[in-house]
């Protein structure tokens, strides 16, 4: 005990974004202070023999307690959302703070901080959603908030009430250029979607499957091209979120070939689901309504290729949970009559890491280092989480210990979010994070929750590491 370790993790296989090696990890006062062989004793010890010792997951695309329309209530508050994230091996999440029309960004943030304070099992930070880019927001609020550590913001090209026109996107991107912040873009062409919705309604085609056919690949591809072109005009890096298909991936490749800095992100639903899932009997397809919608087998292959070849830097859940059998959820009174009124979004923060580990690492599609990069290290770098996402001396001791031999069948009854279903019900996975540490404190031990709400804290961020 001469080193004075609070905790030592012994005998595990440690993985970083570049290396895999056997080592012990010594932790003191919430940080990693030594990595090596045969470390001295700690006040507490964990035997990780036969297990992988990885950075805690960072899910940089989640929606929690977000306003979702009249009569619609999101299924997760910060307590249930972060508990679910933690049980799936995540130690930091980045939810969105939605600015409503006429609202100041700072007022919106105050509301979200109040909801999160004292209720989180994981650390958290906030992206800003810019829905009302007024002169005061762009000229004063956004630059000041970037200085305060809110260094990323999202713009939408779809959804009435949220979408910005091209001029507004350019103006918002210009704030990012001047302040060093990072812009995330949801790429779908709203005018094309509204045209297709009109056609579907005229034909009486109102079932959940119509959600997919009113948002075809072409509307995502076109908007992706346009977002990348606007970013090129302003000369700023950009994050293209939740990419679902090959043609949109090709747009990212083409922009990079022109020398543009583009971050690509995809999600589990684009690897595991297809538009056919929206065809479920008795309106069951509503469970799978999200935007962009799942595509087909070829799109799945393209997304796997993007993960394998480096087109995608980030693998996020886009956790956006609504209860299915609930008048405030998917089956709200209007949602039971038309796809247009089914809330967009699916739960997935707890299953993100196990799905990629099982389908990616255990099936040989990606190696362990690539898994670490896609699920933790790159998120920390892109979004300015300086002490997160790596197992290295001086970093926060946010660690997930994985048992690669743990086999589970995903059942919502065994998950921890506030929804009443999982889109991955019955999926068999190999490998699970059975012990999770946050800042050196054991939060999950042998798959049982032992940490407390309030153990997670807000984290300010630096500017992007691009």
N, C-alpha and C positions, 0 to 999 in steps of 0.2 A: 504494500500500500504506500510505498515511498513516493510514488508519483502523485498520490492524492486524487485518484480518479473517483468520481461519483458513480460511474458505471463503466463496465468493460463488456463489449460484445466480443465473444471469443470464437475462433475457429470457423468463421463463415467465409463464403466466397464473395468478396467485395467487387462490385462492378461500378465503373464510372462510364462516361460517354466515350472513353478511349481505351480503357484497360479493364481486365478481369484478373483478380489475384486473390490469394489466400492471405488474410491478415486479421489481427485483432484491432479493435477501435476503442480508444480511451476517450471518455467524455467527462468534462468538468464544467460546471456552471452553464449548462445548456449548449455547450459547443464542443466540437471535435477538437481535441488537443494533441492526440497522438495516434498514428497508424503504424503498426509494425507487428513483429512476432514476439510472442511470449511477454506481453505487457504485464506490469505489476498488477496486483489485485485491486479491485474496486470495491466500494461500499456495496454495490449491487453488481451482479454479473448475469449475463445471458449467454447460454451455450447455443451458438448458431451453426454447429457442425451439420454439414449436409444441406445447408440452406444458403440462399442468396441474400446478401446484405446490400440494399439499394437505397438511393435517395428517396425520401418520401415523395409521392407523386405531387405534381403541381397541375391542377386543372384550371387553365386560364380562360375557360369559356363556360360559365355557368350562369343561370338565371335563378334567383332566389327572392321570394317575397316581392315580386315585381308586379306593378299594376298591369292588369291584363284585359281590361274592358268591363263594361257594365255587367254586373252579376257573375263575373268570372273571377275565381280565386285560385292563385297558384298553390300547389299542393305542399310546397316546402317553405317553412320559415328558416331562420338561420340556425336554430337548434337542430331541427330534423335534417336540413340540408348538409350541414357540416358533420353531423354524426354519421350520415350515410357516406359522405366523402371519406371520412376517417376510416370507417370499417372496410372501405375498398382500397386502402393503402395510400390515401392522399393526406398531405400535411398542410397544404396551402391551396386555397381556391381564390379565383378572381371573378367575382360576380359583377354584374352591370348595375350601374346607377342610372336609372332612366329619368331624363329631364322631360317633364310634360310641357305642353304648349303654354307659354306665358310664365313658366316657372324659372327661377334662377337656378343655375347649376349648384351653387353652394347650398341653397335651400334643399334641393333634392338630396345632396350628400348628407346633410344634417339628418334628414329623415332616415336614410339607409344606415348611417352610423348608429342611430338610436335603436333601430331594429336589431343590429348585430351586437351591440355592446353587452357583454356578459353572457352571451348565448352561444358562443362558437366553440366547437371542439377542434377546429383547425385554425391556423392563421389565415388571414384574408387581406385582400386589398381590393380596390374598386377601379374598373374601367368606367368612363363616362359615356353615356349615350347622348349625342347632340341631336335633339329633335327640333330645336327652335334656335337657329343660329343668328340671333339678333346682333345688332351692332355692338351692344354692350357685352353680350356673351363672347363674341369673337375678339373684341378689342380689349376687354378688361378681365372678365371672369376666367376664360380658358387660360390665358397666359399666367394669371395669378395662381390658378389651381395646378398647373404644370409645375410651377416653382414649389408648390406645397407637396409635391410627390404624387400627384394624380397624372401620370405621364403617358396615358393612352386613352384614346376615345374612339367610339364606333359611330359610323354613319350607315344609314339604311338607304338602299335604292328601291325598296319595296315597302308595303304596308302604308295605307293612307293614315295620316297623322304622325307617321314616323319618317317617311321617305323625304330625302332632300333632292332638289333638282341639281343639275350639273353645276350651275353657277354657285350654289350653296356648298356643294362638295368641294369645289375648287377653293372657295374662301376658307372653309374649315381646314383643308389640307395646307393652305398657306399659313395658318396659325401653327400647325405642326412643323412646317419648315422653319418658321421663325423661332420657335421655342424648343425644338428638339424632341417633341412628343411623337407618338406613333399613331397612325390612323388605321383602324380596322374597318373593313367594308363588307357588308352583306350584299352580295351581288345577285339580284334578280330584277328583270325589267318589269316594273309595275304596270306600265301602259299595256304591254303585251299580255300580261296576266289578266288585266281587267277586260281586254278584248275577248280572251278565251273564256273567261267566266261568263260573259254575256252570251256567247255561243252555247255554252253548256246549259245555262239556265233556260234559254229559248228551246232547247231540245229536251228539257226536263231531266237532265243528267245531273243529279244532285247528291249522289251517294259519295262516301268518303274517297273512293278511287278517283273521283273527278278532281280532287285536290292535286293529285300527281299529274293528270293530263292537262290541267290549266297552268302548270308550272314545268313545262318540258325543258329538256337540256338546252334548247336554243335560247331560252330567256336567261338562263344562268350564264351560258357562254358569252352572249352579247354583252351582258352587264359586267362580266369579268373583264372582257376586252376594254370596255369603256372606263371602268375603274382604273385599270392599269394605264390607260392613255391619259386620264386626268392626272394621275400621280406623276406621269412623265412630264406633263405640261408644267406642273408645279415644282417638279424635281424633289420628290420626297419618297422615302421607303413606304411600303404599304403592306398590310396583312390582309390576305384574301381568306376569309373564314369559311368554315364548313363546306369545302369543295366536294362535289358529289360525283364527278364524271370525268371521262377522258378529254373531251373537247375543252372544258375549263382548265384542266391540267395543262393542255397544250398551250393555252394562252399564257399561263405562268412560265412555261418553258421558253416561249417566244420572247416574253418580256425580259427574262434573265439573259437570253442571248443578245439582247440589245443593251445589256449592261445595267439593267434596272435592279434595285434591291427589292425583292419581293419575298415575303414570308407566306408559305402555304400551310393551310391547316385542313385536316379532315377529321372524321368522327366515326365511332363504332357503327352507327346506323348505315353508313355507306359501304361498310365491309360485310355486314351481316343481314341486312334487310333488303327487300326489293319492293317495287310498286305493287306487286301482287299481294303483299301483306295488307294493303289497304282494301282488298276485296273481301275481307272477312264477313262471315254471315252475321245477320242481326246487328249491323252497324259496328261490328268488332273492328273494322278497318280504321275507325276513328282513333284507336289506340296508337296508330302508327303515323298519324298526321303530324308532319314537321316540315320545315322549309329550310333549304330545298328538300324535296321529297326523296326517299330512296328511289333508285333507278332500276337497273337490271344486272344480270350476271356479268356482262361486259364492263359495266361501270365499276362493279366491285373489283374486277381484275385490274382495271386502270388505277383504282385507288390503292390497291395493294402494291402495284408497281411504283406508284408515287411515294409510298412509304419506304419501299426497298431501295429506291434509287436517289432519294434525297430531294425530290420535288417538294415533299411535305417536310416541314421543319417541326410542326406541332401536331400532336394527337390529343384532341380535347373531346369532352363529352357533349357539349352544347346541352347540358342538363337543363331542361325547361319543363318541369313536371306539373301535370294536371291530373286530378283524379278522373277515372273513366266513368264509373257509374255514380255520377254525382250531378245534381242540377246546377252546381257552380263550376263544373268541369267539362269534360268532353261531351257528355250527354246533357248539356244545358238545354232548355226548351227549344231554342232556335237550332242548336247544334244537332238535335235529333231529326231535323227536317232538311238540313242542307250542309254540305261540306264547308260552305263559306263561313259558317258560324262555329265550326269546331276549333277550339283553341289550338294554335300551332305549338307543338313542342312535345318532347318525350323525356321520361326520366332516364338517367344513365350514369350519374357521377360515381356510383358505387361499383358498377360493373365495367367501367372503362378500362381500368388496368388489367383485371383478370381476363377480359376478352382479348386484348392485344397480347398479353403474355401467353395465353393458351394458343390462340390462332397464329400468332406471329413467332414467338420464341420457341415454343414447344413443337411447332410444326415446321420449323426451319426456314421460315420466310425472312425473319430478321434475327440478328444476334442480340445478346444481352446488352451490349454497349449501345446498340441502336435503340433498343427499348428504353434505356435510361435517358438517352438524348431526346427521344420523342415525347416522353412522359414527364420529364422533370428538368433536365439541364437546359434544353433550348428555351423552355418557358421562362426560366429565371433570367437567361441572357436577354431574350427579346424584350421582356417587360421590366427589366431593371430591379430584380429581386437579388440584391448583391450577395446575401449570405445563404441563399437557398439553392437547391437543385444539384448539389454535388457532395460527394463524400471526400472531404479534404480538410486538412488542418485549418482551423479558424472558422469553418462553416457552422451554421446552426446544426445541431444534432437532430435533424428531421430525417428519420430512417425507417424504412419498411423492410422487415425480414420475411422473405418469401420461402414457403415450402413448395418446391417444384413437384413434389409427389402428392400434394393435396388435390384430390379430385372432388369436384362439386357439380351438382346440377343446379343451375340458377333457378331459384323459386322466389317470387316476391314475398312470400310468407317469411323468408329468412333474411330479407333485406331491411334497410333501416330508414328509407325515405318516407315522405308523407303521402306518396301516391298509393293507388290500390292495385297496381299492376306493374309488370316490367315487360318491355317489348321482347325480351330475350328469355321468356319463360321456357324452361325445359332444356336450355342450351347447356351441354356438358363442357366444363372447362377443367384444364389441368394446370395447377399452380394457383396459390392464393397467398396474400400477405397476412400472416397469422399473428405477427407482433408489429406494432407501430409505435414509434417514439416521436414526440413533438418537443423540440427544445430539450432533448435529453430525458424527458419524462415519459415513462411507459404509459401509453394511452389505450393500447389494445394488447392484451396478453393472451396468447393461445386462443385467438379469435374471440375473446370476451372483452367487452368494453370496461375499462377500469379508470379511464380519465373522466374528467368532469366538464360539463359545459362551462364556458368562461375561461378554460385553459388556453384557448386560441385567442390570438391578439391581432389587431390591425397592424399592417406593415406599410409604411410609406415606401415609395419606390424611386429609384434614380431614373434617368433617361435611358433609352434603349441601349443595349450593348452591341447594336449592329455596326 
